Amino acid sequence: MTALRGALRRIGVLADLPDDTLDWLIGQGRESRYAPGDVVSLQGESATEMLLFLEGAVEARRDEEGLLGPRYVARAGEPFEVSGKLPYSRLTVYPSTSRALEPTWVFRVPESAFDELLRRAPALGPRLVAVMADRIRDSAQNEVQRERLLALGRLAAGLAHELNNPAAASRRAARGLRVALAELNSAEQALAAWALDGPTRAQLAALEGRDRAEPPHLSALARAEQEDALLDWLETQGVTSAPDLAPVLVEAGLGTEDLTPLSAGLPPAALDAALRRLGAHLTLADLIGEVEEGTGRISALVGAIGEHTHVGRAPAPPPTCAGAWTAP
């Protein structure tokens, strides 16, 4: 009993109680010892005892909808060495599950002994009220921080969803750029075998540099009709890559009237190489635009989230143990 009395006297609120009061308290309560990993209190379990932490450390975590909340640690000798059900407290169940982190020694006082304890030690009442006040304040701070963390989690999930589309589009465009660049190199090599005159080169350059700031707006039916018409014309010109080229050229707003001048002075093989080069140029321009749009969207989202999370906000204080352990 002497060792237990000495351990209880190390609890701040009990430090100056007479020996006979401590001896009476020892007779009312019970000791519990825990190995690392043992459950000290279980979330949802009825809270009917005041817990006095004499030695060791305990971790508390709240399980909400299958997700573990923040981790809190309490140690003997620290401010919240008195926990559980306190006199005047409205606590009915433990709000979190606590487990010993190291060999831990706890003294449990049943609530049935509270009235007599306060009669024997009247000074203990205000001290325990002060403990509850500290606990209420700490619990409120932890709840605010928890809400901020939940809000941040929702924000992160929403941001990830918003970033996914432009990121995926940029990845697809980057892969397309590799293919289009290879096609451009192949067309350049094929076209190098033909000595194009100045006017023909100028016509090709004009088509490749065509301003596409306002792309054509076509219905699906109109687009299909234009592609079919252009495909027929390309095939009559002997262009072997006509099926791949027709959609690209229509997307760029080009038709037979734009391509006829180029075809006038070129044999089919040269026209095929020239149009392949034109298609590769147009595809590269489109893909670069998609990359710029996607990365611009990502940049805008990151900038917006930075403003939302930092402007006018002070860093939150680190969590303490009381809010996860008990509530008043």
C-alpha angles and dihedrals in degrees: 000000000000092000092048091047090052091049091050091050088060087065103097099226091048098042098105100035115124119258093246091056091049090047090052090049090051089054092054100047139049137231123237126190124195135195120218109289096022117133112248097179131000126224109254093017116132112266106221103142139066109233119216113191108215101168139000135022136278133203120213126195131172120224113212120177091336094309123113115232127214119313119247128188128201125188133191111262094030125112096270097050088125113067144139120059112358130187110277090016121135092206111132105165135021110261094207142025116252127199131186115256093192136000102314133192119202131178114208122205116193118229089237087074096051098092094050092043091056091046091053093042109028092173089063093069097067090042093055090045087055089050089052091048090053089047093050091050093046092045091051091050091049091049091053090049091046091053089050091051091048090049090049090051091052090046092050091049091050092046092050089052092049092046094049097073099049091040092052091046091051091050091051091047091049091053089048091051090060092052093045092049091052090050091049092053091048092050092047091054092048092047092049089071090066123070102223116199123232098262092049092050089049091051091050092047091050091053092047091049094046112145108248099175088122107039116199117268109221133168116238091254094049091047092050091049092050092047091051092049093048092045091055091049093048092050091051087054091055095249105158094193092055097122092056095040101048097070092045094050094046090049087056091052094250123143140171091281089060095046101041095081090053093050095049097083102028131088115232095261092051092045090051091053092045093050092045089054090047091050092049091050092050092046092050091051091051093048093047088052090052092050091049091048094047096046090043090054091049091049091050092050093048090049092049093049090048091055092045095051102038112029111101094350127125120208113268118246117253115266121261127203105253101079093054094044106052145341126219 
